[in-house]
Amino acid sequence: MSIISSIGRLAAEFNAARARYQTERTIRSLPIELQKDIGWPDAFEKKVGRNHGVGSWSGSK
């Protein structure tokens, strides 16, 4: 694996983690009633688990 492909992979993983963070932040800014209507945070935690965010992309592969 070349250095450029490694950097590209890390950049893609970082962008995905950043997008997840921004989505979570947007959903958490909604009123509690709307969060409950869409099943937040229960559905999110069951699907993704506690290992999300920056820690999941840095060195896990």
CHARMM-style PDB file with segment names, atoms N, HN, CA, C and O in Angstrom:
ATOM      1  N   MET     1       0.853  -1.166   0.000  1.00  0.00      PROA
ATOM      2  CA  MET     1       0.000   0.000   0.000  1.00  0.00      PROA
ATOM      3  C   MET     1       0.906   1.237   0.000  1.00  0.00      PROA
ATOM      4  O   MET     1       1.847   1.339   0.787  1.00  0.00      PROA
ATOM      5  N   SER     2       0.601   2.156  -0.887  1.00  0.00      PROA
ATOM      6  HN  SER     2      -0.164   2.074  -1.526  1.00  0.00      PROA
ATOM      7  CA  SER     2       1.427   3.350  -0.972  1.00  0.00      PROA
ATOM      8  C   SER     2       1.006   4.382   0.078  1.00  0.00      PROA
ATOM      9  O   SER     2      -0.072   4.299   0.667  1.00  0.00      PROA
ATOM     10  N   ILE     3       1.863   5.320   0.280  1.00  0.00      PROA
ATOM     11  HN  ILE     3       2.739   5.387  -0.199  1.00  0.00      PROA
ATOM     12  CA  ILE     3       1.590   6.379   1.254  1.00  0.00      PROA
ATOM     13  C   ILE     3       0.385   7.203   0.824  1.00  0.00      PROA
ATOM     14  O   ILE     3      -0.443   7.578   1.654  1.00  0.00      PROA
ATOM     15  N   ILE     4       0.286   7.485  -0.465  1.00  0.00      PROA
ATOM     16  HN  ILE     4       0.959   7.181  -1.140  1.00  0.00      PROA
ATOM     17  CA  ILE     4      -0.826   8.306  -0.959  1.00  0.00      PROA
ATOM     18  C   ILE     4      -2.160   7.591  -0.757  1.00  0.00      PROA
ATOM     19  O   ILE     4      -3.140   8.230  -0.375  1.00  0.00      PROA
ATOM     20  N   SER     5      -2.220   6.299  -0.999  1.00  0.00      PROA
ATOM     21  HN  SER     5      -1.423   5.780  -1.310  1.00  0.00      PROA
ATOM     22  CA  SER     5      -3.475   5.573  -0.775  1.00  0.00      PROA
ATOM     23  C   SER     5      -3.808   5.514   0.717  1.00  0.00      PROA
ATOM     24  O   SER     5      -4.981   5.555   1.088  1.00  0.00      PROA
ATOM     25  N   SER     6      -2.802   5.419   1.564  1.00  0.00      PROA
ATOM     26  HN  SER     6      -1.849   5.386   1.263  1.00  0.00      PROA
ATOM     27  CA  SER     6      -3.044   5.432   3.014  1.00  0.00      PROA
ATOM     28  C   SER     6      -3.597   6.771   3.465  1.00  0.00      PROA
ATOM     29  O   SER     6      -4.529   6.833   4.266  1.00  0.00      PROA
ATOM     30  N   ILE     7      -3.019   7.834   2.946  1.00  0.00      PROA
ATOM     31  HN  ILE     7      -2.262   7.783   2.295  1.00  0.00      PROA
ATOM     32  CA  ILE     7      -3.501   9.175   3.293  1.00  0.00      PROA
ATOM     33  C   ILE     7      -4.925   9.370   2.788  1.00  0.00      PROA
ATOM     34  O   ILE     7      -5.763   9.941   3.486  1.00  0.00      PROA
ATOM     35  N   GLY     8      -5.196   8.898   1.583  1.00  0.00      PROA
ATOM     36  HN  GLY     8      -4.515   8.435   1.016  1.00  0.00      PROA
ATOM     37  CA  GLY     8      -6.548   9.003   1.037  1.00  0.00      PROA
ATOM     38  C   GLY     8      -7.563   8.244   1.862  1.00  0.00      PROA
ATOM     39  O   GLY     8      -8.668   8.733   2.099  1.00  0.00      PROA
ATOM     40  N   ARG     9      -7.193   7.037   2.307  1.00  0.00      PROA
ATOM     41  HN  ARG     9      -6.296   6.640   2.114  1.00  0.00      PROA
ATOM     42  CA  ARG     9      -8.090   6.239   3.143  1.00  0.00      PROA
ATOM     43  C   ARG     9      -8.357   6.935   4.467  1.00  0.00      PROA
ATOM     44  O   ARG     9      -9.497   6.985   4.928  1.00  0.00      PROA
ATOM     45  N   LEU    10      -7.305   7.473   5.080  1.00  0.00      PROA
ATOM     46  HN  LEU    10      -6.379   7.432   4.705  1.00  0.00      PROA
ATOM     47  CA  LEU    10      -7.480   8.185   6.349  1.00  0.00      PROA
ATOM     48  C   LEU    10      -8.345   9.430   6.180  1.00  0.00      PROA
ATOM     49  O   LEU    10      -9.177   9.735   7.034  1.00  0.00      PROA
ATOM     50  N   ALA    11      -8.148  10.141   5.083  1.00  0.00      PROA
ATOM     51  HN  ALA    11      -7.472   9.894   4.389  1.00  0.00      PROA
ATOM     52  CA  ALA    11      -8.961  11.329   4.822  1.00  0.00      PROA
ATOM     53  C   ALA    11     -10.428  10.947   4.648  1.00  0.00      PROA
ATOM     54  O   ALA    11     -11.310  11.637   5.159  1.00  0.00      PROA
ATOM     55  N   ALA    12     -10.695   9.868   3.940  1.00  0.00      PROA
ATOM     56  HN  ALA    12      -9.978   9.308   3.525  1.00  0.00      PROA
ATOM     57  CA  ALA    12     -12.077   9.414   3.739  1.00  0.00      PROA
ATOM     58  C   ALA    12     -12.711   9.007   5.066  1.00  0.00      PROA
ATOM     59  O   ALA    12     -13.867   9.337   5.327  1.00  0.00      PROA
ATOM     60  N   GLU    13     -11.969   8.300   5.896  1.00  0.00      PROA
ATOM     61  HN  GLU    13     -11.030   8.031   5.684  1.00  0.00      PROA
ATOM     62  CA  GLU    13     -12.493   7.890   7.208  1.00  0.00      PROA
ATOM     63  C   GLU    13     -12.736   9.102   8.105  1.00  0.00      PROA
ATOM     64  O   GLU    13     -13.722   9.146   8.841  1.00  0.00      PROA
ATOM     65  N   PHE    14     -11.847  10.072   8.042  1.00  0.00      PROA
ATOM     66  HN  PHE    14     -11.046  10.036   7.444  1.00  0.00      PROA
ATOM     67  CA  PHE    14     -12.032  11.289   8.832  1.00  0.00      PROA
ATOM     68  C   PHE    14     -13.276  12.031   8.375  1.00  0.00      PROA
ATOM     69  O   PHE    14     -14.055  12.500   9.204  1.00  0.00      PROA
ATOM     70  N   ASN    15     -13.471  12.141   7.076  1.00  0.00      PROA
ATOM     71  HN  ASN    15     -12.838  11.760   6.403  1.00  0.00      PROA
ATOM     72  CA  ASN    15     -14.653  12.829   6.562  1.00  0.00      PROA
ATOM     73  C   ASN    15     -15.938  12.112   6.968  1.00  0.00      PROA
ATOM     74  O   ASN    15     -16.932  12.762   7.291  1.00  0.00      PROA
ATOM     75  N   ALA    16     -15.927  10.791   6.955  1.00  0.00      PROA
ATOM     76  HN  ALA    16     -15.119  10.263   6.692  1.00  0.00      PROA
ATOM     77  CA  ALA    16     -17.099  10.031   7.379  1.00  0.00      PROA
ATOM     78  C   ALA    16     -17.381  10.251   8.862  1.00  0.00      PROA
ATOM     79  O   ALA    16     -18.536  10.422   9.252  1.00  0.00      PROA
ATOM     80  N   ALA    17     -16.343  10.250   9.689  1.00  0.00      PROA
ATOM     81  HN  ALA    17     -15.404  10.112   9.372  1.00  0.00      PROA
ATOM     82  CA  ALA    17     -16.520  10.484  11.126  1.00  0.00      PROA
ATOM     83  C   ALA    17     -17.050  11.894  11.374  1.00  0.00      PROA
ATOM     84  O   ALA    17     -17.902  12.103  12.238  1.00  0.00      PROA
ATOM     85  N   ARG    18     -16.546  12.847  10.619  1.00  0.00      PROA
ATOM     86  HN  ARG    18     -15.854  12.678   9.917  1.00  0.00      PROA
ATOM     87  CA  ARG    18     -17.000  14.236  10.767  1.00  0.00      PROA
ATOM     88  C   ARG    18     -18.470  14.373  10.364  1.00  0.00      PROA
ATOM     89  O   ARG    18     -19.229  15.082  11.025  1.00  0.00      PROA
ATOM     90  N   ALA    19     -18.872  13.705   9.291  1.00  0.00      PROA
ATOM     91  HN  ALA    19     -18.255  13.129   8.754  1.00  0.00      PROA
ATOM     92  CA  ALA    19     -20.267  13.741   8.851  1.00  0.00      PROA
ATOM     93  C   ALA    19     -21.179  13.112   9.906  1.00  0.00      PROA
ATOM     94  O   ALA    19     -22.261  13.632  10.180  1.00  0.00      PROA
ATOM     95  N   ARG    20     -20.742  11.981  10.506  1.00  0.00      PROA
ATOM     96  HN  ARG    20     -19.863  11.558  10.284  1.00  0.00      PROA
ATOM     97  CA  ARG    20     -21.534  11.364  11.582  1.00  0.00      PROA
ATOM     98  C   ARG    20     -21.680  12.314  12.764  1.00  0.00      PROA
ATOM     99  O   ARG    20     -22.763  12.438  13.335  1.00  0.00      PROA
ATOM    100  N   TYR    21     -20.593  12.981  13.129  1.00  0.00      PROA
ATOM    101  HN  TYR    21     -19.713  12.880  12.665  1.00  0.00      PROA
ATOM    102  CA  TYR    21     -20.626  13.916  14.251  1.00  0.00      PROA
ATOM    103  C   TYR    21     -21.598  15.064  13.970  1.00  0.00      PROA
ATOM    104  O   TYR    21     -22.388  15.440  14.836  1.00  0.00      PROA
ATOM    105  N   GLN    22     -21.537  15.611  12.767  1.00  0.00      PROA
ATOM    106  HN  GLN    22     -20.896  15.305  12.064  1.00  0.00      PROA
ATOM    107  CA  GLN    22     -22.418  16.724  12.426  1.00  0.00      PROA
ATOM    108  C   GLN    22     -23.886  16.294  12.408  1.00  0.00      PROA
ATOM    109  O   GLN    22     -24.761  17.049  12.833  1.00  0.00      PROA
ATOM    110  N   THR    23     -24.153  15.085  11.919  1.00  0.00      PROA
ATOM    111  HN  THR    23     -23.442  14.472  11.574  1.00  0.00      PROA
ATOM    112  CA  THR    23     -25.522  14.578  11.913  1.00  0.00      PROA
ATOM    113  C   THR    23     -26.029  14.392  13.336  1.00  0.00      PROA
ATOM    114  O   THR    23     -27.150  14.781  13.666  1.00  0.00      PROA
ATOM    115  N   GLU    24     -25.190  13.792  14.173  1.00  0.00      PROA
ATOM    116  HN  GLU    24     -24.280  13.476  13.905  1.00  0.00      PROA
ATOM    117  CA  GLU    24     -25.585  13.586  15.567  1.00  0.00      PROA
ATOM    118  C   GLU    24     -25.831  14.923  16.266  1.00  0.00      PROA
ATOM    119  O   GLU    24     -26.789  15.064  17.026  1.00  0.00      PROA
ATOM    120  N   ARG    25     -24.986  15.876  16.014  1.00  0.00      PROA
ATOM    121  HN  ARG    25     -24.207  15.761  15.397  1.00  0.00      PROA
ATOM    122  CA  ARG    25     -25.140  17.199  16.624  1.00  0.00      PROA
ATOM    123  C   ARG    25     -26.445  17.866  16.179  1.00  0.00      PROA
ATOM    124  O   ARG    25     -27.128  18.495  16.988  1.00  0.00      PROA
ATOM    125  N   THR    26     -26.791  17.730  14.897  1.00  0.00      PROA
ATOM    126  HN  THR    26     -26.237  17.219  14.240  1.00  0.00      PROA
ATOM    127  CA  THR    26     -28.028  18.306  14.380  1.00  0.00      PROA
ATOM    128  C   THR    26     -29.245  17.644  15.015  1.00  0.00      PROA
ATOM    129  O   THR    26     -30.192  18.323  15.411  1.00  0.00      PROA
ATOM    130  N   ILE    27     -29.216  16.314  15.112  1.00  0.00      PROA
ATOM    131  HN  ILE    27     -28.446  15.763  14.790  1.00  0.00      PROA
ATOM    132  CA  ILE    27     -30.345  15.600  15.697  1.00  0.00      PROA
ATOM    133  C   ILE    27     -30.489  15.946  17.173  1.00  0.00      PROA
ATOM    134  O   ILE    27     -31.607  16.107  17.662  1.00  0.00      PROA
ATOM    135  N   ARG    28     -29.382  16.061  17.884  1.00  0.00      PROA
ATOM    136  HN  ARG    28     -28.474  15.930  17.487  1.00  0.00      PROA
ATOM    137  CA  ARG    28     -29.452  16.402  19.312  1.00  0.00      PROA
ATOM    138  C   ARG    28     -29.955  17.825  19.550  1.00  0.00      PROA
ATOM    139  O   ARG    28     -30.393  18.150  20.653  1.00  0.00      PROA
ATOM    140  N   SER    29     -29.895  18.671  18.524  1.00  0.00      PROA
ATOM    141  HN  SER    29     -29.540  18.406  17.627  1.00  0.00      PROA
ATOM    142  CA  SER    29     -30.401  20.033  18.681  1.00  0.00      PROA
ATOM    143  C   SER    29     -31.923  20.110  18.516  1.00  0.00      PROA
ATOM    144  O   SER    29     -32.533  21.135  18.820  1.00  0.00      PROA
ATOM    145  N   LEU    30     -32.526  19.026  18.037  1.00  0.00      PROA
ATOM    146  HN  LEU    30     -32.030  18.193  17.791  1.00  0.00      PROA
ATOM    147  CA  LEU    30     -33.981  18.989  17.892  1.00  0.00      PROA
ATOM    148  C   LEU    30     -34.642  18.897  19.268  1.00  0.00      PROA
ATOM    149  O   LEU    30     -34.015  18.450  20.229  1.00  0.00      PROA
ATOM    150  N   PRO    31     -35.908  19.320  19.364  1.00  0.00      PROA
ATOM    151  CA  PRO    31     -36.625  19.149  20.627  1.00  0.00      PROA
ATOM    152  C   PRO    31     -36.717  17.673  21.013  1.00  0.00      PROA
ATOM    153  O   PRO    31     -36.734  16.793  20.153  1.00  0.00      PROA
ATOM    154  N   ILE    32     -36.774  17.425  22.301  1.00  0.00      PROA
ATOM    155  HN  ILE    32     -36.759  18.141  23.000  1.00  0.00      PROA
ATOM    156  CA  ILE    32     -36.812  16.058  22.831  1.00  0.00      PROA
ATOM    157  C   ILE    32     -37.963  15.252  22.227  1.00  0.00      PROA
ATOM    158  O   ILE    32     -37.806  14.066  21.938  1.00  0.00      PROA
ATOM    159  N   GLU    33     -39.123  15.896  22.036  1.00  0.00      PROA
ATOM    160  HN  GLU    33     -39.251  16.860  22.271  1.00  0.00      PROA
ATOM    161  CA  GLU    33     -40.281  15.193  21.488  1.00  0.00      PROA
ATOM    162  C   GLU    33     -39.990  14.654  20.088  1.00  0.00      PROA
ATOM    163  O   GLU    33     -40.371  13.527  19.770  1.00  0.00      PROA
ATOM    164  N   LEU    34     -39.326  15.437  19.260  1.00  0.00      PROA
ATOM    165  HN  LEU    34     -39.017  16.352  19.519  1.00  0.00      PROA
ATOM    166  CA  LEU    34     -38.977  14.983  17.916  1.00  0.00      PROA
ATOM    167  C   LEU    34     -37.922  13.886  17.967  1.00  0.00      PROA
ATOM    168  O   LEU    34     -37.969  12.945  17.175  1.00  0.00      PROA
ATOM    169  N   GLN    35     -36.982  13.997  18.879  1.00  0.00      PROA
ATOM    170  HN  GLN    35     -36.944  14.761  19.523  1.00  0.00      PROA
ATOM    171  CA  GLN    35     -35.974  12.953  19.026  1.00  0.00      PROA
ATOM    172  C   GLN    35     -36.638  11.624  19.378  1.00  0.00      PROA
ATOM    173  O   GLN    35     -36.262  10.579  18.847  1.00  0.00      PROA
ATOM    174  N   LYS    36     -37.622  11.665  20.271  1.00  0.00      PROA
ATOM    175  HN  LYS    36     -37.927  12.515  20.702  1.00  0.00      PROA
ATOM    176  CA  LYS    36     -38.326  10.442  20.650  1.00  0.00      PROA
ATOM    177  C   LYS    36     -39.118   9.879  19.472  1.00  0.00      PROA
ATOM    178  O   LYS    36     -39.188   8.662  19.299  1.00  0.00      PROA
ATOM    179  N   ASP    37     -39.720  10.763  18.652  1.00  0.00      PROA
ATOM    180  HN  ASP    37     -39.663  11.751  18.792  1.00  0.00      PROA
ATOM    181  CA  ASP    37     -40.499  10.318  17.498  1.00  0.00      PROA
ATOM    182  C   ASP    37     -39.641   9.558  16.491  1.00  0.00      PROA
ATOM    183  O   ASP    37     -40.120   8.608  15.872  1.00  0.00      PROA
ATOM    184  N   ILE    38     -38.399   9.954  16.319  1.00  0.00      PROA
ATOM    185  HN  ILE    38     -38.010  10.726  16.822  1.00  0.00      PROA
ATOM    186  CA  ILE    38     -37.540   9.272  15.353  1.00  0.00      PROA
ATOM    187  C   ILE    38     -36.718   8.158  16.007  1.00  0.00      PROA
ATOM    188  O   ILE    38     -35.923   7.496  15.339  1.00  0.00      PROA
ATOM    189  N   GLY    39     -36.907   7.956  17.293  1.00  0.00      PROA
ATOM    190  HN  GLY    39     -37.552   8.494  17.835  1.00  0.00      PROA
ATOM    191  CA  GLY    39     -36.227   6.852  17.983  1.00  0.00      PROA
ATOM    192  C   GLY    39     -34.819   7.173  18.418  1.00  0.00      PROA
ATOM    193  O   GLY    39     -34.000   6.268  18.577  1.00  0.00      PROA
ATOM    194  N   TRP    40     -34.524   8.425  18.613  1.00  0.00      PROA
ATOM    195  HN  TRP    40     -35.190   9.160  18.484  1.00  0.00      PROA
ATOM    196  CA  TRP    40     -33.183   8.850  19.030  1.00  0.00      PROA
ATOM    197  C   TRP    40     -33.108   8.831  20.531  1.00  0.00      PROA
ATOM    198  O   TRP    40     -34.109   9.207  21.141  1.00  0.00      PROA
ATOM    199  N   PRO    41     -32.091   8.456  21.176  1.00  0.00      PROA
ATOM    200  CA  PRO    41     -30.834   7.891  20.718  1.00  0.00      PROA
ATOM    201  C   PRO    41     -30.838   6.371  20.677  1.00  0.00      PROA
ATOM    202  O   PRO    41     -29.839   5.764  20.291  1.00  0.00      PROA
ATOM    203  N   ASP    42     -31.953   5.740  21.071  1.00  0.00      PROA
ATOM    204  HN  ASP    42     -32.765   6.233  21.384  1.00  0.00      PROA
ATOM    205  CA  ASP    42     -31.983   4.276  21.174  1.00  0.00      PROA
ATOM    206  C   ASP    42     -31.619   3.582  19.869  1.00  0.00      PROA
ATOM    207  O   ASP    42     -30.805   2.659  19.873  1.00  0.00      PROA
ATOM    208  N   ALA    43     -32.199   4.001  18.765  1.00  0.00      PROA
ATOM    209  HN  ALA    43     -32.861   4.751  18.762  1.00  0.00      PROA
ATOM    210  CA  ALA    43     -31.922   3.353  17.485  1.00  0.00      PROA
ATOM    211  C   ALA    43     -30.468   3.574  17.072  1.00  0.00      PROA
ATOM    212  O   ALA    43     -29.840   2.680  16.505  1.00  0.00      PROA
ATOM    213  N   PHE    44     -29.940   4.746  17.352  1.00  0.00      PROA
ATOM    214  HN  PHE    44     -30.450   5.472  17.813  1.00  0.00      PROA
ATOM    215  CA  PHE    44     -28.563   5.062  16.987  1.00  0.00      PROA
ATOM    216  C   PHE    44     -27.578   4.215  17.784  1.00  0.00      PROA
ATOM    217  O   PHE    44     -26.638   3.664  17.212  1.00  0.00      PROA
ATOM    218  N   GLU    45     -27.775   4.106  19.069  1.00  0.00      PROA
ATOM    219  HN  GLU    45     -28.539   4.554  19.534  1.00  0.00      PROA
ATOM    220  CA  GLU    45     -26.842   3.363  19.916  1.00  0.00      PROA
ATOM    221  C   GLU    45     -26.884   1.867  19.620  1.00  0.00      PROA
ATOM    222  O   GLU    45     -25.858   1.195  19.725  1.00  0.00      PROA
ATOM    223  N   LYS    46     -28.038   1.335  19.253  1.00  0.00      PROA
ATOM    224  HN  LYS    46     -28.872   1.881  19.168  1.00  0.00      PROA
ATOM    225  CA  LYS    46     -28.129  -0.084  18.917  1.00  0.00      PROA
ATOM    226  C   LYS    46     -27.414  -0.365  17.598  1.00  0.00      PROA
ATOM    227  O   LYS    46     -26.756  -1.396  17.459  1.00  0.00      PROA
ATOM    228  N   LYS    47     -27.538   0.543  16.630  1.00  0.00      PROA
ATOM    229  HN  LYS    47     -28.073   1.381  16.743  1.00  0.00      PROA
ATOM    230  CA  LYS    47     -26.947   0.328  15.311  1.00  0.00      PROA
ATOM    231  C   LYS    47     -25.445   0.571  15.323  1.00  0.00      PROA
ATOM    232  O   LYS    47     -24.683  -0.238  14.793  1.00  0.00      PROA
ATOM    233  N   VAL    48     -25.008   1.679  15.924  1.00  0.00      PROA
ATOM    234  HN  VAL    48     -25.626   2.336  16.356  1.00  0.00      PROA
ATOM    235  CA  VAL    48     -23.605   2.080  15.865  1.00  0.00      PROA
ATOM    236  C   VAL    48     -22.838   1.616  17.095  1.00  0.00      PROA
ATOM    237  O   VAL    48     -21.669   1.245  16.992  1.00  0.00      PROA
ATOM    238  N   GLY    49     -23.466   1.633  18.229  1.00  0.00      PROA
ATOM    239  HN  GLY    49     -24.416   1.934  18.313  1.00  0.00      PROA
ATOM    240  CA  GLY    49     -22.778   1.291  19.465  1.00  0.00      PROA
ATOM    241  C   GLY    49     -22.064   2.508  20.047  1.00  0.00      PROA
ATOM    242  O   GLY    49     -22.224   3.625  19.554  1.00  0.00      PROA
ATOM    243  N   ARG    50     -21.303   2.291  21.063  1.00  0.00      PROA
ATOM    244  HN  ARG    50     -21.173   1.384  21.464  1.00  0.00      PROA
ATOM    245  CA  ARG    50     -20.632   3.396  21.745  1.00  0.00      PROA
ATOM    246  C   ARG    50     -19.333   3.802  21.055  1.00  0.00      PROA
ATOM    247  O   ARG    50     -18.799   4.869  21.359  1.00  0.00      PROA
ATOM    248  N   ASN    51     -18.805   2.991  20.134  1.00  0.00      PROA
ATOM    249  HN  ASN    51     -19.238   2.125  19.887  1.00  0.00      PROA
ATOM    250  CA  ASN    51     -17.523   3.281  19.488  1.00  0.00      PROA
ATOM    251  C   ASN    51     -17.735   4.068  18.200  1.00  0.00      PROA
ATOM    252  O   ASN    51     -17.496   3.545  17.111  1.00  0.00      PROA
ATOM    253  N   HSD    52     -18.171   5.291  18.306  1.00  0.00      PROA
ATOM    254  HN  HSD    52     -18.366   5.716  19.190  1.00  0.00      PROA
ATOM    255  CA  HSD    52     -18.333   6.132  17.135  1.00  0.00      PROA
ATOM    256  C   HSD    52     -17.590   7.433  17.359  1.00  0.00      PROA
ATOM    257  O   HSD    52     -17.183   7.743  18.479  1.00  0.00      PROA
ATOM    258  N   GLY    53     -17.418   8.184  16.304  1.00  0.00      PROA
ATOM    259  HN  GLY    53     -17.748   7.932  15.394  1.00  0.00      PROA
ATOM    260  CA  GLY    53     -16.705   9.441  16.411  1.00  0.00      PROA
ATOM    261  C   GLY    53     -15.237   9.299  16.064  1.00  0.00      PROA
ATOM    262  O   GLY    53     -14.852   8.358  15.369  1.00  0.00      PROA
ATOM    263  N   VAL    54     -14.430  10.201  16.529  1.00  0.00      PROA
ATOM    264  HN  VAL    54     -14.743  10.965  17.094  1.00  0.00      PROA
ATOM    265  CA  VAL    54     -13.023  10.265  16.149  1.00  0.00      PROA
ATOM    266  C   VAL    54     -12.274   9.008  16.544  1.00  0.00      PROA
ATOM    267  O   VAL    54     -11.414   8.549  15.792  1.00  0.00      PROA
ATOM    268  N   GLY    55     -12.572   8.445  17.688  1.00  0.00      PROA
ATOM    269  HN  GLY    55     -13.271   8.817  18.299  1.00  0.00      PROA
ATOM    270  CA  GLY    55     -11.842   7.266  18.149  1.00  0.00      PROA
ATOM    271  C   GLY    55     -12.020   6.053  17.269  1.00  0.00      PROA
ATOM    272  O   GLY    55     -11.157   5.175  17.248  1.00  0.00      PROA
ATOM    273  N   SER    56     -13.127   5.980  16.537  1.00  0.00      PROA
ATOM    274  HN  SER    56     -13.828   6.693  16.553  1.00  0.00      PROA
ATOM    275  CA  SER    56     -13.384   4.797  15.721  1.00  0.00      PROA
ATOM    276  C   SER    56     -12.603   4.825  14.412  1.00  0.00      PROA
ATOM    277  O   SER    56     -12.359   3.768  13.831  1.00  0.00      PROA
ATOM    278  N   TRP    57     -12.216   5.963  13.945  1.00  0.00      PROA
ATOM    279  HN  TRP    57     -12.414   6.822  14.417  1.00  0.00      PROA
ATOM    280  CA  TRP    57     -11.498   6.006  12.661  1.00  0.00      PROA
ATOM    281  C   TRP    57     -10.004   6.025  12.823  1.00  0.00      PROA
ATOM    282  O   TRP    57      -9.281   5.717  11.876  1.00  0.00      PROA
ATOM    283  N   SER    58      -9.517   6.378  13.992  1.00  0.00      PROA
ATOM    284  HN  SER    58     -10.105   6.629  14.762  1.00  0.00      PROA
ATOM    285  CA  SER    58      -8.075   6.549  14.149  1.00  0.00      PROA
ATOM    286  C   SER    58      -7.393   5.245  14.541  1.00  0.00      PROA
ATOM    287  O   SER    58      -7.342   4.885  15.717  1.00  0.00      PROA
ATOM    288  N   GLY    59      -6.882   4.560  13.564  1.00  0.00      PROA
ATOM    289  HN  GLY    59      -6.923   4.852  12.609  1.00  0.00      PROA
ATOM    290  CA  GLY    59      -6.064   3.386  13.841  1.00  0.00      PROA
ATOM    291  C   GLY    59      -6.806   2.102  14.080  1.00  0.00      PROA
ATOM    292  O   GLY    59      -6.198   1.130  14.527  1.00  0.00      PROA
ATOM    293  N   SER    60      -8.075   2.049  13.810  1.00  0.00      PROA
ATOM    294  HN  SER    60      -8.569   2.839  13.447  1.00  0.00      PROA
ATOM    295  CA  SER    60      -8.806   0.819  14.063  1.00  0.00      PROA
ATOM    296  C   SER    60      -8.651  -0.194  12.945  1.00  0.00      PROA
ATOM    297  O   SER    60      -9.067  -1.343  13.097  1.00  0.00      PROA
ATOM    298  N   LYS    61      -8.065   0.200  11.829  1.00  0.00      PROA
ATOM    299  HN  LYS    61      -7.727   1.133  11.705  1.00  0.00      PROA
ATOM    300  CA  LYS    61      -7.925  -0.717  10.679  1.00  0.00      PROA
ATOM    301  C   LYS    61      -6.514  -1.148  10.497  1.00  0.00      PROA
ATOM    302  OT1 LYS    61      -6.216  -1.915   9.582  1.00  0.00      PROA
TER     303      LYS     61
END
